[in-house]
Amino acid sequence: MRLKTSLALAFGLATAGWAQAATELVIATVNNGHMIEMQKLSKNFEAANPDIKLKWVTLEEGTLRARVTTDIATKGGQFDVMTIGMYETPIWGKKGWLNEIKADAAYDIDDLLPAMRNGLSVGGKLYAAPFYGESSMLMYRKDLADKAGVQVPERPTWDQIADLAKKIHNPKDGVYGICLRGKPGWGDNMAFLTTLVNTYGGQWFDTSWKPQLESKPWKEAISFYVDLLKNYGPPGSSGNSFNEILSLFNAGKCGMWIDATIAASFISDPKQSKVADQVAFAQAPTKVTPKGANWLWAWSLAVPAGSKKSEEAQKFIKWATSKEYIQLVAKTNGWAAVPTGTRKSTYASPDFQKAAKFAAAEKMAIDTANPNDSTLPKSPYVGVQFAAIPEFQAIGIAVGQQMSAALAGKTSVDAALKAGQVAADREMKKARYYK
């Protein structure tokens, strides 16, 4: 009798467990504002899908990249959904490390901005769905430009930018002519500097995959950058990244800033920015060519090929990157807070246009960025502010450290570029691009 009771109890508990056992999706994501908001709003997804439970692993950007790269390369299977970018997607998609995102009619894949869809596709197949996208553009204090008697054109040149920086630079009053990234990193100072080199007519590698860091465009672009920040930038620029400059700009200390379009919503928000009513927007500056002058990036959601829960993972991704999700954010937090840079319908919304004075400039920047044709000389790689090859991370980090040292005055521009060339050459030979 006791045995029967024990068996009945065990069976009862087991069946109760089966009834409750929802599929758990482990999602790796980055700890920025839009993703934190997605986690808060995901209770709506769980309510609509009681058979799916979400478990979040939220990490700093650098840690996230390292964790997901290791996991996918070793087929670790820790994550069912990964937050990755435009750098990883074409490389991993080509290797067969990601499952194709199978969009149904309700998802409306044709509503995705072409630049985003193309940058996250391989052979016409989408391997990551864009959660928010960005390009880069000029953000500036119109009050200071007006005071200097300067009308900033829609697409200024770098010479015009240098001239305006000189006119509005007033460190005694705590205003610096221009703020630009200086902190080392392939996705940090090198994201900005690669666009600068592109518009100067340069490239990372020629068609034989030989690094080009000692070429004339690199020398001219980096010399210009170092001089510009030395003369008209804030002190300590070699340690400044996106967040440091955002704080400076919001405090009214930057006359101009060329960086991610996503910054526009923060600097034009009166709750965050002292100068919200003074900011204006234009396209990223050009020099020799408009090609590759502004970058292209998307934080996107992807399903690693090793996931045993691909169907549920796809369901979540399609929810988080849908038109309906954008409407949910707008309803919850207002149109100024929606993730931008992904869908045509967002920019077509009168409510969004009214809430976001940067909308037209941001969309133009995204639409004109082309990762398949970002350099004046022909290049063998895809990517605007990076080269989508596995070796680029190590090369970009090494070169970024050299550029930051040159900006800090610890080494000359020529010496920094020579050291960068040596590092890049070593990595490319090791990977057998050439002997």
N, C-alpha and C positions, 0 to 999 in steps of 0.2 A: 504493500500500500504506500509506504513511504517513498519507494522508488518511483511508483506511478505519479505520485504528487510532485516529486522532484522533476521528473521528466516533463510533466504538464507545465510546471512553473517555468522551466528552462525554455520549453517550446513557446510558451506565452510571451516570455521576455524577448525571445528571438524575433517572433513575428511582430511584436511592438517595435523592435529595433528596425525591422525591414520597413515597416510603415513610415517610420520617421526618417529613415536614411536618405537625406537629400544628397544630390551630387555636389561635392565641394569643388569649387573652382579656385585655384590659387592664382592671384593676380599680382604681378610685379609691376610697380609703377614708381614714378619720380615724385618727389615731395614738393611740387609747386602748386600754386593756388587753384588752377583749373582741375588738377587731379584730386586735390583734397575735396573740392566741391563735388566731383564725380562720386567719391566714396560716400559723402553725406546723402546724395540723391539716389544712390544705388538701392536704398531700402524700397524705392518704388519698383525697381526691377525684381527684387526678391519677393515683394508682395504679389506681383503679377506672375511670378514663376516660383511657386512654393517648393518645387522639386529641385531648385538650385540654391546653394548656399555660397556666398562669396567670402573668401579669406584674402585679406590685403597684406602685401609685403611692400611697405613704402620706404624708399631709400633716397639718399642724396644722389645727384646725377652721376658722379664718377663711380660710386659704389654700385649703382644700378647697372651701368654699362658693364662693369667687371663681372657682376653676378650672372647677368643674363647671357653674356658672351661665353663664360665658362660653362654654364648649364647647357646651352644649345650645342656647343662644340663637343661636349663630352656625352651628349644625349642623356643628361642627368634626370630630366623629367620632373624637376622641382615645380615648374610653373605651367599653368594651362593657358594663361594670357600674359603676354609680355608687352611692356611699353618700350618701343624701339623707334629709331629715327630713319631719316632718308639715307643715312650712310649705311646702316646695317641691312635694310630691307632688300636692295638689289643684290647684295653679296650673298646673303643667306637664302634668298629666294632661288637664285641660280644654283646654289649648292643642294637644293632640295630640303633645306632645314626648316622651312615654313610651310604650313598648309595654305592653299589658295583660299582667299575670302570669297565664299560663294554668295553673291548678293541676289536676293529675290526682287521682284518688281516693287514691293513695298519699300525697300531700302532706297530705291532711286539712285543707282550708281552714276547715272548721267548728270545728276545734280552736283556731283563732286567737281571742284575746280580742276580743269585739265592739267595744270601744273602739278597739283597734288596727286591726282590719279596716276599720271605718267611717272612721277618720281617714285611711286610706291609699287610700280608694276614691273614685271619681267615677262617679255614675250606676250604682252597684252593681257596678262593675268595679274589681278590685284593680290598682293601678298601681305599687306597691312592696311588697315583702314585709318584714315587721318582723324585724330581726335581734335587737335587744333594745329593750324599751319601758320607759318610766318615767312616773311621776307625781311629785308632790312630797308630802312629809309631814313631821311633826314628829319629830325625833330628839333625845332628851334623856338627861341623866344621872339615872337613877332614884335613885342614892345621894344626890345633892344635893337632889332633890325630897323624898325621905323625911326627910332631915335638917331641911328647912324645914317639914315637916309638911304637905306638899301632895300630894294624890292627883290626878294628871293624868287628866282624862276622855278617853274614846276620841276625841271631837271637841271640843277646847277652843275657847274664844273668844279673841280677841286681847287682851281685857282680862285674862283669866286668865293669858295668856302674859306680859304686861307685869308683872303682880303677882309671878309666879314669878321672872322675870328680876331684879327688884328684890331679892327674898329671897336668891337664890343668887349674886348678883354679889359677887365678893370679889377685886378686882384685887391686893390685897396678897399673896394666896396664888396669884396667877396664874390665877384663874378668872374669866371674863367671863360675865355673865348670859345673853347671847344673841349668836350670830354669824349674820350675814345678808350676802348679796351686795351689794357696792357698786361693783364695777368696771363701767365703762360698756360697753354693748353691747345690741343688740336681743334677743339670746339669753342675755344675762348678767344685769346688774342688772334689766333690763326684764322678763325672764321672771318673776322673783320679784315685782317691783313690780306687774306687770299682774294677777297673782292677788290681790295685796293690794287693789288698786283694785276688782277685780271683787267681792270679798266686802264691800267698803264700799258697793257699789251703783253703781259707775261703769262706764264703757265707753270704748273708744278713739274710736269714731265713732257718731253717732246715725244714724237711718234715712235721713237725707239726706246721709250721709257727711261731716258736719261734725265736725272734731275736738273733743273734750270735755275738754281738759286743764285748763281753768280752772273746771271744774264743782266743786261742793261735795264729792262723793266723792273726787275726785283731791286736792283741797287737804287734806282731813281725813286721807286715807290716807298721803300723803307727809309731812305734818307729824308724824303718829304715828311713822312709820318713822325719820325724822331724829332725833326726840327719844329714841326707844327705843335706837338705836345710840349716840347721844351720851352717854346716861346709863349704859347697861349693856352696850355692845359693846366689842370690842377696839380699841385705837388703830389708825388707818390703815385703817378699814373701807372707805373709798371706793376702796381699791385691791384689795380682797379679792374673789376669784371662788371657784369650786368647789374648785379644788386648794389654794388658800391656806387656806380654812376647813377642808378635810379634814385638812390637816396640824395645824392648831390643835386640832381636835376630837380627833384621834388622840393628841395630846400631853397631853390632859386639860385644855385651856384654855377649852373652850366648855361652858357649862351646857346650852344648847339650840341647835338649828340646824334651820331649815326649808329644805329643798332637795330635790334629786332623790332619788327612792327608791333609785336605783342606789348611792348612798353607803352604804346600810345594810350591804351585804355587806363593805365595807371597814372601817367603824367597829366592826363586831362580830367582826372577825378578829383574834385575839390576836397574830398575827404582825405586824400593822400598827398595832394600837391598844392604847394603855396602859389604856384604859377599856373594853375589849371586854365584860367581864363586868358592866359597870354600865349599859349602854345599854338604852333602852326606846323604843317607837315609838307614835305616835298620829297621827290624821288632821291635815291642815293646818288651822290655826285659821280661825275664821269671825268675821264682824262683823254686818253687816246681813242678809246672805243667804249660804247655803252655795254658791250658784252660782259657778262659776269660782274657788273658793278653792284648788284644787290643779290644777296644770298637767297636760298630757298631751303626751308626745313619744315618738317612736320613731326610732332610727337604723335605716334600712331600705335594702334593695338594690333597684335599679331598672335597667331596660334602656332607654337612650335610643333614640328612634325611628330615629336615624341609624346605629345599629349594624348591620353586615352579618353579625353572628354572633349573632343573637337567639336561635336555638334552643339553641346551646351556653351562652350567657349565662343563659338561663332554667334550664337544667340545673344550672348552678353555684348559682344563687340558691336553687333548690328544695332543694339539698343543704344549703346553709349556714343555712337558716331552718327546717329540718325537725325533727321530734321525734327522729329518729335522730342529728342533729348534737348536740342537747342531751344525749342519752345518751352520745355520744362524749366530750364535755367532762367529764361526770360521771365516766365511767370513767377518763379521763386525769388529771383534776385534783380530783375530788371534787364533790359536789352543791352545795357552797357557792359554787363558781366558775362555775356555768352562767349563760349570758345569760338574764336574767329578763324578765318583763313582756310575753311574747308569746303563750304557749300555755296553755290550760286544763289540759292534761295535766301540765305542769310543777308547777302548784300542787296537783294531785291526787296527786302522788307522795309517799308517806310518807317516802321518803329525803330529798326536798327539804325537806319540812316540818320534819323532824328537824334538818337542817343549817342551815336559815335561820329564825331566830326572828322575822325581820321579815316572813315570807311573807304572813301574813294581813293585816297592815296595808298592805303594798304592793299586794296584789290589791284590797283595798277602795278604796284611793286611785285605782287605775287604773279600776276598774269605775264609780266615781262621777263621773269626769271626762267632760264632754260638750262636745266642740268645737262642736256645733251649737246649744247653749243654755247659754252660759257667762256671761251678764250678766243682771242684774235688769231693766233696760229692754231693749226689743227692739233687737237690733243687726243690721246688714246683712252682717256678716262671719262666717266660720267660723274657729275657733281659740280656745283658752283663753288662753294666755300670749302670743299674737300674733294679728294679723289677716292671714288668708291672701290678701293682695293684693300685687302686685309692689312697690308703693311703700312697704310697711311696713318693709323693711330700712333704707332711708335715714331714715325717720321715727324708727324705734326707736333707731337709732344716735345721732341728734341729740338726742332726748329723754333717752336714757341718759347722755349727757355732762352735760346740765343737772342731772339727778338726782344724779349723782356729785358735781358741784360744790356742790350744796346740802348734801349729806351732809358734805362736807369743810369746810363753813362759808365757801366762797368766794362764795356768793350766797344770797339768801333763797329759801324754798320758793315764794313767790308770783312772784318774778322768774324763777325756773327754769321754773315752769309756764307763765308768759307767753311766755318764749322758745321753749319746746317747742311751744306752741300756734301761734306764728308760723311755726315751721319746718314743722309738720305741715300747716298751712293752705296754705303755699306749695307743698308737694309735691302736695297733693290738687288744687289749682287747675291746676298745671302738667299733671297727668294728666287734667284735664278732668272730674273727678267733679262739679264745679259751677263757676260763674263767680265 
